[in-house]
Amino acid sequence: MRKLLLVAVFLCGFVQISKAQNIAVKTNVLYWGTLAPNAGVEFQVDRKMTLEFFGAYRPWTVWKSDARFWLAQPELRYWFCEPFEGHFVGIHLHGAQYYAFSPDKVFDGYLAGGGITYGYNWILSPHWNLEALIGIGYARLWYKQRPNWPCAKCFSNKTGNYIGPTKLALTISYLF
């Protein structure tokens, strides 16, 4: 966590301060629909580029087949018009720790990977924006799998590869 904070402070030194609105604080409405608190901050780093740091944390379970997790997903974006307006493409990384279960199995593990993103940002007012995006990419999974029995101690170490959607967002942003 300390290393991530140092990287963020280092990268903040590259943020341009010539425009009045070059920082956005945001949240993904779709994550809130799954009861996962989340937040992000996006900085303008060049005339047409921004850097976003996004995270989500869900420490509880609600349904019989459910998951607890934390997720970090930084992204570098290129804007076709100007930052925080219109079309953009991006490259994102992701890392997470999860504990997921179904009626018959429990999965306890980690994932890491990356992908590409396409999105569009609508200006709602001088400080508020709405953004929709989708990302496709790869994730490598490392996990322990065991039967979903009380006190089950037998487990097997497994790995997996995932290719497909890695990011989906409908984001509300406030620009500074």
Order of alpha helices (4+ residues) and beta strands (2+ residues): alpha-beta-alpha-beta-beta-beta-beta-beta-beta-beta-beta
